[in-house]
Amino acid sequence: MTHRQIVSGVCNVNSLTAVSKPRRLLAATLLSLTIAGTAIVPGTAFAQDATYSADEVSKHFKQLKTRSLKPTGATRALCIGTRDECNPNGAKAEGGQVAVKPENAEGQTSETASTDTLAVDPETKAIDAGFNLLVTFERASARLSPSARANLKEFAKGIADPELASAVFVIEGHTDGIGSLNYNQRLSEDRAQAVTEYLVSLGVGRNRLKTVGYGETRPKVADVNNEANRRVESKLVFE
């Protein structure tokens, strides 16, 4: 082997080393970013924090379960029927729109009506004191957003509480008033089903979930076109 060949070989080795070193540094940097949970690929969803905790979920439903069994005076604290039917005085005070409930800072609706009577839906047997799952979707679709998935993971953990082991929940889909009645009805059903399927994928028994869509017929706030009416709620089924 000539001197020139030897020198050429050394140069080639040095060149490979010079090229591979930045690549190794880049790979190490990417690995570090991945471990830190940073999204570094375009189109990759960022990690999302849940809006509420599993403890808040379990506390809500355990308190509701206790209230549903507590008598008030000579009668039980339950009424089979709509909220307006079960609380006519409240319906009158609210202009006949008792189903519209204000939200608190956490986006959850008030559990306290003008009386301590809990209404039970005659069709689904759900107690009308829902937990707003704060599930968001891509516009006009039933695809769950990353924040929705984060919230639903906490919900699944919350209802895994041993005291709720036998509890059944109704997953309700709701829309605002934008669009036709038929379109909104289908969209609400698709969104409720998307939530149910995701919860099942997280280990929640399918027999513990009932899915229903109400379209725009049960607004949370009086302005039917308000985005607050686009929601998915979960309600405890009265045993």
Beta strands, then each sheet from edge to edge (+ up, - down):
strand 1: 71-72
strand 2: 75-76
strand 3: 78-80
strand 4: 118-120
strand 5: 131-132
strand 6: 169-174
strand 7: 209-213
strand 8: 231-236
sheet 1: 1+ 2-
sheet 2: 3+ 4+
sheet 3: 5+ 8- 6+ 7+
end
